[in-house]
Each structure stands twice: as C-alpha cells, then as structure tokens.
Amino acid sequence: MGLIAPQAMRFQNRVAVVTGAGRGIGESYAKALAREGAKVVIAEVDAEQGERVAKEITAEGGESLFVKTDVSSEASTQAMGKAARDVYGGVDLLVNNAAIYGNMEMHSLLTVPVDYYQRFMAVNMNGALLATRAVWESMAERGGGAIVNQSSAAAWMGGGYYGIAKLALHALTHSLARELGPRKIRVNAIAPGPVDTEATRKIVPEGILKAILVGMPLGRVGLTDDIIGACLFLLSDDARWITAQILAVDGGFTMRA
Ligand SMILES: NC(=O)c1ccc[n+]([C@@H]2O[C@H](COP(=O)([O-])OP(=O)(O)OC[C@H]3O[C@@H](n4cnc5c(N)ncnc54)[C@H](O)[C@@H]3O)[C@@H](O)[C@H]2O)c1
C-alpha cells in the first residue's frame, strides 16, 4: 500500500440532493460531493444559478442534474424526488440547505408582516421537512441514507424569525432522527457561525461582523470551505453511528458551559 492516500471518494455510486445549491454554501457542498464521486441533484428555485452549478460540475467531469425546486411546495419537492429517481435511480443523501437568507427582509417579530413571516417559515422551516418527505422512501429502499440540515448559530442567539426557523430545524433533526433511525437513515444538523458568502456580505453589517469576531476564539469569519468537511463527514459512513446531533462549526463562536 502506498504512503500517499488517494483522493477520498467516499460517495461513489451515491446520489445526493442539495437544496439551495445555486450559490454560496449549497454550491460548495454540491461541488465537494461531486468531487468525491456523488451524483448531485441541484434542487434550487433560481433556475439560472442552479443550471450554472450543474453545468460546472458536469464540465469538471462530475455528474449533476438541475431540478427547479421550491422547497416550500409539496408538489415541487415531490417532483424533484421523482426526477432524482427517474434519472439516477434513487437518493442516498440529502442536504437541506435552502433558505431565504441573502435576500431576507429585516423586521422585528412584533412588526413583521404576517404574510412575509408565513412565507419565510414555509421555506426556512417547512422546506427541510418537505424535501425529506420527498426522498426518504427512496433512501429506505436503498438500505439507508443520511440527511444534514443546515442550521445556524443564530438558532441560539435570539435571532428573530430567522433564528426561530433554525431552532425549529434542531427539533426537526431530533424528531426525524427518531422516525427514520429504524430505516437506517441518519439525521444531523450543522450550525455554522458567520460564513463569508455574497449573502452574508449583503445582509450582515460590517460592524456587527467585527463585533462577532472579537469574541470568537478563532477570530475570523468562516469560508465555505471551512464547513464542507463537517457536512461531508456527517453524510459519510465515517459518521455511521452518529444521528440526532447539532454540530456547531463556528470558530468557537457559540461556546457554552
Ligand atoms: N452564510 C452564512 O453566514 C450562514 C451561516 C449560518 C447558516 N447559514 C445557512 O446556510 C444556508 C446557505 O447560506 P448562504 O450564505 O449560501 O445563502 P444564500 O442566500 O446565498 O443561498 C441560499 C440559496 O437557497 C435558495 N433558495 C431560497 N429559497 C428557496 C426555495 N424556496 N427553494 C429552493 N431554493 C431556495 C436561494 O436561491 C439560494 O441559492 C442557508 O440555510 C443559511 O441560512 C448561512
């Protein structure tokens, strides 16, 4: 055996769905999964960006399919699950990454227009459940699978409706881990601190970002590359006895005794 390890290919013959993979963190997850051999379904509402990511993966020699998907719609998520089965034969892995984030409206809980609040929750909270419902049977038929829900440190910070939706994802992670464990499907979540994406640059004021970094042990904003490892670990067989966990990937930002 050579001393130099070959490039890890942990996801060969696996099919992965990444929601909201048209840009930012979801795009990084999708490309990283493809690099390790997965066939990747880009389940994204923004057709232009979703197509672009799928094409870039294919151009690099990977396999990828864009399926226009609105995670807040049962019909749309079910159609996405069917497309994944029709084209790739089934689904093994799901990353529930889609959210209203980069173009989020800022309101207080006391004044947020109810229509907006409901739309927000339909995407950021219910979307993960609907996408899971669209693929879990296929995972079960194939002998099991793994799901990662994309939370945020904002879940623990009184982060308004954004934080409420993320904290709800923790409860969803726990309950789905119970319901799907007997089918050999693991469900975990990642709670990143601030990650330098176009969306963060747009909506997090520089002063607030600086204040966050002052108290953070590792003292710098995260890069999308900094969280890929945690996501792929939780999806991989290396994490085969790990389920119902919320993993903070945040430079030590949320430290609690
Ligand atoms: N960037 C950060 O600092 C940070 C930190 C913690 C958690 N997160 C979470 O990570 C995820 C990605 O963050 P990002 O910075 O890449 O955000 P982003 O806004 O750049 O990406 C979100 C993607 O989701 C898509 N999307 C929105 N609504 C959708 C819907 N209804 N159906 C399908 N797709 C939809 C968008 O089109 C977009 O491509 C989000 O869940 C966000 O809440 C981000």
The ligand as a MOL file (V3000), in Angstrom:
LIG
                    3D

  0  0  0     0  0            999 V3000
M  V30 BEGIN CTAB
M  V30 COUNTS 44 48 0 0 0
M  V30 BEGIN ATOM
M  V30 1 N -23.6590 32.4470 5.1640 0
M  V30 2 C -23.7340 32.3560 6.4890 0
M  V30 3 O -23.0980 33.1110 7.2320 0
M  V30 4 C -24.5910 31.3020 7.1180 0
M  V30 5 C -24.3710 30.9920 8.4710 0
M  V30 6 C -25.1510 30.0090 9.0500 0
M  V30 7 C -26.1090 29.3600 8.3010 0
M  V30 8 N -26.2960 29.7000 7.0010 0 CHG=1
M  V30 9 C -27.3020 28.9680 6.2390 0
M  V30 10 O -26.6480 28.3060 5.1780 0
M  V30 11 C -27.5180 28.2190 4.0500 0
M  V30 12 C -26.8800 28.8490 2.8270 0
M  V30 13 O -26.4100 30.1350 3.1410 0
M  V30 14 P -25.7900 31.0740 2.0020 0
M  V30 15 O -24.9750 32.1080 2.6590 0
M  V30 16 O -25.1920 30.2440 0.9360 0 CHG=-1
M  V30 17 O -27.1610 31.7740 1.4910 0
M  V30 18 P -27.6980 32.1930 0.0450 0
M  V30 19 O -28.8430 33.1040 0.2800 0
M  V30 20 O -26.5630 32.6450 -0.7940 0
M  V30 21 O -28.2010 30.7950 -0.5750 0
M  V30 22 C -29.4720 30.2640 -0.3500 0
M  V30 23 C -29.9010 29.5300 -1.5990 0
M  V30 24 O -31.2200 28.9570 -1.3440 0
M  V30 25 C -32.0260 29.2100 -2.4740 0
M  V30 26 N -33.4450 29.2200 -2.1000 0
M  V30 27 C -34.1370 30.2070 -1.4720 0
M  V30 28 N -35.4290 29.8750 -1.3510 0
M  V30 29 C -35.5680 28.6470 -1.9170 0
M  V30 30 C -36.6610 27.7790 -2.1070 0
M  V30 31 N -37.8960 28.1310 -1.7160 0
M  V30 32 N -36.4580 26.5840 -2.7050 0
M  V30 33 C -35.2100 26.2290 -3.1310 0
M  V30 34 N -34.1310 27.0220 -3.0000 0
M  V30 35 C -34.3110 28.2140 -2.3910 0
M  V30 36 C -31.5700 30.5660 -2.9950 0
M  V30 37 O -31.9740 30.7830 -4.3380 0
M  V30 38 C -30.0630 30.4490 -2.8120 0
M  V30 39 O -29.4350 29.8820 -3.9470 0
M  V30 40 C -28.8340 28.8640 4.4840 0
M  V30 41 O -29.6670 27.8630 5.0400 0
M  V30 42 C -28.3850 29.8120 5.5880 0
M  V30 43 O -29.4500 30.0990 6.4680 0
M  V30 44 C -25.5630 30.6570 6.3870 0
M  V30 END ATOM
M  V30 BEGIN BOND
M  V30 1 1 1 2
M  V30 2 2 2 3
M  V30 3 1 2 4
M  V30 4 1 4 5
M  V30 5 2 4 44
M  V30 6 2 5 6
M  V30 7 1 6 7
M  V30 8 2 7 8
M  V30 9 1 8 9
M  V30 10 1 8 44
M  V30 11 1 9 10
M  V30 12 1 9 42
M  V30 13 1 10 11
M  V30 14 1 11 12
M  V30 15 1 11 40
M  V30 16 1 12 13
M  V30 17 1 13 14
M  V30 18 2 14 15
M  V30 19 1 14 16
M  V30 20 1 14 17
M  V30 21 1 17 18
M  V30 22 2 18 19
M  V30 23 1 18 20
M  V30 24 1 18 21
M  V30 25 1 21 22
M  V30 26 1 22 23
M  V30 27 1 23 24
M  V30 28 1 23 38
M  V30 29 1 24 25
M  V30 30 1 25 26
M  V30 31 1 25 36
M  V30 32 1 26 27
M  V30 33 1 26 35
M  V30 34 2 27 28
M  V30 35 1 28 29
M  V30 36 1 29 30
M  V30 37 2 29 35
M  V30 38 1 30 31
M  V30 39 2 30 32
M  V30 40 1 32 33
M  V30 41 2 33 34
M  V30 42 1 34 35
M  V30 43 1 36 37
M  V30 44 1 36 38
M  V30 45 1 38 39
M  V30 46 1 40 41
M  V30 47 1 40 42
M  V30 48 1 42 43
M  V30 END BOND
M  V30 END CTAB
M  END
